[in-house]
Amino acid sequence: MKKKIILTIFAVAAAVFAILAVRDYLREKNAGQELAELRDQVKTETTVTPEPTKEPEKVQEEAEEEKEPEEEVQEEKEPVEIPIDFEQLQAMNPDIYAWITIPNTEVDYPILQSQSGDDDYYIHRGIDKEYDFAGCIYTQATYNKRTFTDRNTVIYGHSMKNGSMFHSIKNFASKEFFDNNKEITIYKPDAILHYTVFAAYLTDDTHILATYDMNDDEVFEQYLDWIRIQDGDMDNIDENIEVTKDDKIITLSTCYDADSEMRYLVQAVLTEVEE
């Protein structure tokens, strides 16, 4: 009788493990699918229309006209064209406030920030606010404004095994990839922010913004000095890119697969703003 009970317990346990394994497999396989579909809906291609070729006679006439002095006319600068439909995104969820793109990676996602008081609201919620293990790419309202004007804006994302979310930022652990992929672009409803990657490294799960007072010049400079001495096997630092207390940086943070208490960080400095 005991043997039969033990066998039944083992059978039930095996069935439970099998169900959990299938659940985890499907969860990983489908991670980020909803956001990938959203990307196709809200991203538009920006194109530049070439000016028509001018006939020689017309060019000559214009050259002669340019000789005559004229008062300079101040042309109004056209606002930058944003290739993201933020109106549609914010109608879906007003917590969506930016979009991040990193060439040659899978990173091409909206950035969210909850105003609910729960900084990690989107750690396991999708853009519809329903449970989603993969969560969203997000920042924390306690520590960062939505303007990217803080000295260090930390952006969080899961590392999903199917390559989605922030899994592919670990490509920067390769020296070749790090040296040849420096650009990160963040789109806002009214501006495009261009960042240059200067550091990528493995570290512990210390909460950066809760630990360092980035508003203190000396503390921020000490933090930048600490970044520059990272020299592990997965660490890459570009010593040719100068980052000072007057700069604004972003930090992309994701889990390291082999150790839940480790984080892989990619950091970039703001180099250009298009408005």
Disulfide bonds with the S-S distance in Angstrom:
none
